[in-house]
């Protein structure tokens, strides 16, 4: 009786454990779906032919699924790209080998004119991008990124980590600059004219893919600069809200220079994120080709036998 109670306790624990429950669900799904398909085909074509047809269909389906995973970077993904620290530059741009560095005030004046207020915490980001693209700005190969840009948001998190790990700032001692995000290299971004029609926008997407991806499959080096400055120390009084952080204009300008690490064994061709599903696609494609070729040879032998019998 005690042994039975112990076994029931083990089964009950497995039923509520997410790992074992998920494992059992996958195994049951494979046995029911794949095994049921094989039994259905085997009753009509025979055990050996049914196995080959079922395997060809299974690996062909996984090949298509892997191709979708590779294109969209979903499913069984590899290691996502990361930002690697190149250098943390303090106020002196001449010590770097990566090109120009820019101060927030200089870029703000080029974007908005001499009357710009860099203390405004919420400027018109759309206007900033429009002016940056329409004017001749002395930024060299660099391109300004607004704080709302997804690429800058991802790099900002890495820059914060590097600033804290290197001991440049402590937590809460600095602020990233509104006009302190720049990128260079990488694939040229897709620029869509919002005033253009739907057909024109789609043609622009197709042309961008054809020119930048199909004709140029390799990915050049991509650099990112995130700038920050120390904030002014303000006391916090009991019973009052904490003071609003304000950048100290006299503090040194700190520029975090990072390089995009796409990961994988061939980062210039395919990123580590897509390399794993790509290899999954290749493996299943080869298995599908093997079973399809075996079925083709079987059909040829059967045709030859039938032709000989008819003669």
C-alpha positions in Angstrom: 0.0 0.0 0.0 2.8 2.3 0.8 4.5 1.6 -2.5 1.3 2.4 -4.4 1.0 5.7 -2.5 4.6 6.6 -3.4 4.0 5.8 -7.1 0.8 7.9 -7.2 2.7 10.8 -5.6 5.4 10.6 -8.2 2.8 10.5 -11.0 1.0 13.5 -9.4 4.2 15.5 -9.2 5.0 14.8 -12.9 1.5 15.9 -13.9 2.0 19.3 -12.3 5.6 19.9 -13.3 5.7 22.2 -16.4 8.7 20.5 -17.9 7.4 16.9 -17.8 3.9 18.0 -18.7 5.2 19.8 -21.8 7.5 16.9 -22.6 4.6 14.4 -22.4 2.4 16.7 -24.5 5.0 16.9 -27.3 5.5 13.1 -27.2 1.8 12.4 -27.3 1.4 14.9 -30.2 4.2 13.2 -32.2 2.8 9.7 -31.6 -0.8 10.7 -32.5 -0.1 13.0 -35.4 2.9 11.5 -37.1 2.1 8.0 -36.0 -1.5 8.3 -37.1 -0.5 9.7 -40.5 2.0 6.8 -40.9 -0.7 4.2 -40.0 -3.2 5.7 -42.5 -0.6 5.7 -45.3 0.8 2.3 -44.5 -2.7 0.7 -44.8 -2.8 1.8 -48.4 0.8 1.5 -49.6 2.5 -0.9 -47.2 4.7 -0.5 -44.2 8.0 0.4 -46.0 6.4 2.8 -48.6 4.2 4.3 -45.9 7.2 5.0 -43.7 9.1 6.7 -46.6 6.1 8.8 -47.6 5.4 9.9 -44.0 9.0 10.8 -43.4 9.2 12.8 -46.7 6.1 14.7 -45.7 7.3 15.3 -42.2 10.8 16.6 -43.2 9.3 18.6 -46.1 6.9 20.3 -43.6 9.8 21.1 -41.2 11.9 22.4 -44.1 9.2 24.9 -44.9 8.7 25.8 -41.2 12.5 26.3 -40.8 12.6 28.6 -43.9 9.9 30.8 -42.3 11.8 30.8 -39.0 15.0 31.9 -40.9 13.3 34.7 -42.8 11.5 36.2 -39.8 14.0 35.3 -37.1 11.4 33.4 -35.0 10.9 29.9 -33.7 14.1 28.1 -32.8 16.3 31.2 -32.8 20.0 31.5 -32.1 21.9 34.1 -30.1 20.6 37.6 -30.9 23.0 40.3 -32.0 24.6 42.4 -29.2 26.6 45.6 -28.9 30.2 45.2 -27.9 32.2 48.1 -26.3 34.9 49.6 -28.5 35.8 52.7 -26.4 34.5 55.1 -23.9 35.6 58.6 -24.9 35.6 61.5 -22.5 35.4 64.9 -24.2 38.4 64.3 -26.6 37.3 63.0 -30.1 40.9 63.0 -31.5 41.8 59.9 -29.6 39.4 57.6 -31.5 39.9 55.9 -34.8 36.2 55.6 -35.6 35.5 59.1 -37.1 33.8 62.2 -35.7 32.2 62.7 -32.3 29.6 65.4 -31.8 28.4 67.5 -28.9 24.7 67.7 -28.2 24.6 71.5 -28.7 26.3 71.3 -32.1 23.9 68.7 -33.4 20.9 70.4 -32.0 21.9 73.7 -33.7 22.3 71.9 -37.0 18.9 70.2 -36.6 16.8 73.1 -35.3 18.8 76.2 -35.8 20.5 78.5 -33.3 17.4 79.0 -31.2 17.1 75.3 -30.2 16.6 74.5 -26.5 18.4 71.3 -25.6 16.7 71.4 -22.2 13.3 70.5 -23.7 12.7 66.9 -22.6 10.2 66.1 -25.3 11.1 67.8 -28.7 9.3 67.1 -31.9 11.1 63.9 -33.0 9.5 63.8 -36.4 10.7 67.3 -37.1 14.2 66.4 -36.0 14.3 63.5 -38.5 12.9 65.6 -41.3 15.4 68.3 -40.8 18.3 65.9 -40.5 17.4 64.3 -43.8 16.7 67.5 -45.7 19.7 69.6 -44.7 23.4 69.1 -45.5 24.8 68.3 -42.0 28.5 67.9 -41.3 28.2 64.5 -39.7 30.4 62.6 -42.1 29.3 59.0 -42.4 27.3 59.2 -39.2 23.5 59.4 -39.0 21.5 61.0 -36.1 19.1 58.8 -34.2 16.2 60.1 -32.2 15.4 58.6 -28.8 12.3 57.0 -30.3 14.4 55.0 -32.7 14.2 51.3 -31.9 17.9 50.8 -32.8 19.0 53.5 -30.4 16.8 52.2 -27.6 18.5 48.8 -27.8 21.9 50.3 -27.9 21.1 52.7 -25.0 20.5 49.7 -22.7 24.0 48.3 -23.6 25.6 51.8 -23.2 24.1 52.1 -19.7 25.6 48.7 -18.8 29.0 49.6 -20.0 29.0 53.0 -18.2 28.2 51.3 -14.9 30.6 48.3 -15.4 33.5 50.6 -16.3 32.8 52.8 -13.3 32.4 56.0 -15.4 29.2 56.8 -13.6 27.2 55.4 -10.7 23.5 54.6 -10.9 21.4 57.8 -11.2 24.5 60.0 -11.7 24.1 60.7 -15.5 21.5 61.2 -18.3 21.7 60.1 -21.9 21.6 63.2 -24.2 18.6 63.9 -26.3 20.7 64.7 -29.3 23.5 62.2 -28.4 22.8 59.1 -30.5 24.6 58.4 -33.8 25.1 55.3 -36.0 27.4 54.6 -38.9 27.8 51.6 -41.3 25.4 48.7 -41.5 22.6 48.3 -44.0 21.2 51.7 -45.2 17.7 52.2 -43.6 14.5 52.1 -45.6 13.1 55.6 -45.9 9.4 55.7 -46.9 7.7 58.9 -48.0 4.6 59.2 -45.9 2.9 61.4 -48.5 3.4 58.8 -51.3 0.7 56.4 -52.2 0.4 52.8 -51.1 1.7 51.4 -54.4 4.7 53.8 -54.4 5.6 52.8 -50.8 5.4 49.1 -51.7 7.6 49.7 -54.7 10.1 51.5 -52.5 10.2 48.5 -50.1 10.8 46.1 -53.0 13.5 48.3 -54.5 15.2 48.7 -51.2 15.2 44.9 -50.6 16.5 44.3 -54.2 19.3 46.8 -54.0 20.4 46.5 -50.3 19.7 42.8 -49.6 19.5 40.8 -52.8 22.4 42.5 -54.7 24.4 43.1 -51.5 24.0 40.1 -49.2 26.9 41.0 -46.9 26.5 43.2 -43.8 29.2 45.9 -43.3 30.5 46.9 -39.9 28.0 48.9 -37.8 29.0 51.4 -35.1 26.9 53.3 -32.6 27.7 56.3 -30.4 25.6 57.1 -27.3 26.5 60.2 -25.4 25.8 61.1 -21.8 26.7 63.7 -19.2 26.7 63.9 -15.4 23.7 65.5 -13.8 23.6 68.3 -11.3 23.3 67.1 -7.7 20.1 68.4 -6.1 18.9 67.6 -2.5 15.7 65.7 -1.9 13.5 67.2 0.8 11.3 65.1 3.0 7.7 65.0 1.9 8.4 66.4 -1.6 8.8 64.8 -5.0 12.4 64.1 -6.1 13.9 66.9 -8.2 13.9 66.6 -12.0 17.3 65.4 -13.2 19.2 68.1 -15.1 22.4 67.7 -17.1 25.4 69.7 -15.9 26.6 71.6 -18.9 30.1 72.0 -17.4 30.6 68.2 -17.0 32.7 66.3 -19.5 30.8 64.8 -22.5 31.1 61.0 -22.3 30.7 59.1 -25.6 30.2 55.3 -25.6 31.4 53.8 -28.9 30.0 50.4 -29.6 30.2 47.9 -32.5 27.4 45.5 -33.6 28.2 41.9 -33.0 25.8 39.9 -35.2 27.0 36.6 -33.8 27.3 33.3 -35.6 30.3 31.8 -37.5 29.6 34.0 -40.6 28.4 37.3 -39.1 28.9 39.3 -42.3 26.5 37.0 -44.2 24.0 35.7 -41.7 23.5 36.6 -38.0 23.6 34.2 -35.1 19.9 34.8 -34.6 19.1 33.2 -38.0 22.0 30.8 -38.2 20.4 28.2 -36.0 17.0 28.0 -37.9 19.0 28.1 -41.2 20.9 25.0 -40.2 17.7 23.4 -39.1 16.2 24.2 -42.5 19.3 22.8 -44.4 19.2 19.5 -42.3 15.5 18.9 -42.9 15.9 19.9 -46.6 18.6 17.3 -47.0 16.5 14.6 -45.3 13.5 15.5 -47.4 15.6 15.2 -50.6 16.9 11.8 -49.5 13.4 10.4 -48.9 12.1 12.0 -52.1 14.9 10.5 -54.1 14.3 7.1 -52.6 10.6 7.3 -53.5 11.5 8.4 -57.0 13.8 5.4 -57.4 11.2 3.1 -56.0 8.7 4.4 -58.6 11.2 3.9 -61.4 11.8 0.3 -60.3 8.1 -0.4 -60.1 7.5 1.1 -63.6 10.3 -1.1 -65.0 8.8 -4.2 -63.5 5.3 -3.4 -64.8 6.7 -2.6 -68.2 8.6 -6.0 -68.3 5.5 -7.8 -67.2 3.4 -6.2 -69.9 5.9 -7.1 -72.6 
